[in-house]
Each structure stands twice: as C-alpha cells, then as structure tokens.
Amino acid sequence: MAIGNADALIYPNNIDIHIGSIQIVRQSSIVTLDNEEALTNALQEKEITITVDLNIGEAKAQLLTCDLTYDYVKINSAYTT
C-alpha cells in the first residue's frame, strides 16, 4: 500500500524486495527460495530490515515501526473506520 501511495513515478514491474539479505521479490515477481529456513530465521530476528527497491533512482527513505503481533492485528481488524 505504501508503495502505491509513494510520491514517485512507479514502474510496477521493476520492484525488488529483500528481507535482510534474502531477495523475496525480483522485478515484481515472487522469488522461489532455495532455503526457506533462512527466511524463517531472518524473520525471527529482533530487528528486521525490509528493503524495497523501486529501481527508479538513488533517493532513500527509512521507516521504523513496531512488532505487529497477532493481538494487535486482531484488535485493529475488529472495527471499521
């Protein structure tokens, strides 16, 4: 959702996404992983870096967020705005 709302010209077929050092999306297609256990381990770290590369230039942004636990998602899905 955030990518679609970015104030940038987006080329939807050029997006790459990494979780830590593991590429999970290449040119907007899901990457078949050779080692899913490595991704599971990366997602269990205390801090996780998710990199979204729009492949449109050199600008960078950083976002810090918190853990979205099951209860957090459950509570926030229980109402409409």
C-alpha positions in Angstrom: 0.0 0.0 0.0 2.8 2.4 0.9 4.5 1.8 -2.5 1.3 2.8 -4.3 1.0 5.9 -2.2 4.6 7.0 -2.7 5.1 10.4 -4.3 7.2 8.8 -7.1 6.7 7.6 -10.6 6.4 3.8 -10.0 7.1 1.2 -12.6 5.2 -1.8 -11.1 7.2 -4.4 -13.0 10.6 -3.3 -11.7 10.2 -3.6 -7.9 12.6 -5.7 -5.9 12.1 -6.6 -2.2 14.6 -8.1 0.3 14.1 -9.2 3.9 17.6 -8.9 5.3 19.9 -10.2 2.6 17.2 -12.5 1.2 15.5 -11.4 -2.0 11.9 -12.3 -2.0 10.6 -10.3 -5.0 12.5 -9.7 -8.2 11.0 -7.5 -10.9 7.7 -7.7 -9.1 7.6 -11.5 -9.1 7.9 -13.7 -6.1 11.3 -15.4 -5.9 11.4 -19.2 -5.4 13.6 -19.6 -2.4 16.3 -22.3 -2.2 16.4 -22.1 1.6 13.1 -21.1 3.2 14.6 -21.8 6.6 17.0 -18.8 6.2 13.9 -16.6 5.6 12.2 -18.0 8.7 15.3 -17.3 10.7 15.6 -13.8 9.4 12.0 -13.1 10.4 12.7 -14.2 13.9 15.4 -11.6 14.5 14.8 -8.8 17.0 15.3 -6.3 14.2 14.4 -7.0 10.6 15.4 -4.9 7.6 13.0 -4.9 4.7 14.3 -3.2 1.6 12.0 -2.1 -1.2 13.9 -1.1 -4.3 11.7 0.7 -6.9 14.7 0.8 -9.3 14.0 4.4 -10.3 16.9 6.4 -8.8 19.1 7.0 -5.9 16.7 8.5 -3.3 16.3 6.7 0.0 13.9 6.7 3.0 13.9 4.9 6.3 10.9 3.9 8.4 10.9 2.5 11.9 8.0 0.5 13.1 7.0 -1.9 15.8 6.0 -5.5 16.1 2.6 -6.2 14.6 1.6 -9.1 16.9 -1.4 -11.3 16.4 -3.3 -9.5 19.1 -2.5 -6.0 17.6 -3.8 -7.1 14.2 -6.9 -8.8 15.7 -7.9 -5.7 17.7 -7.4 -3.4 14.8 -9.4 -5.6 12.4 -12.4 -5.7 14.8 -13.7 -2.3 13.7 -14.1 -0.2 10.6 -13.3 3.4 10.1 
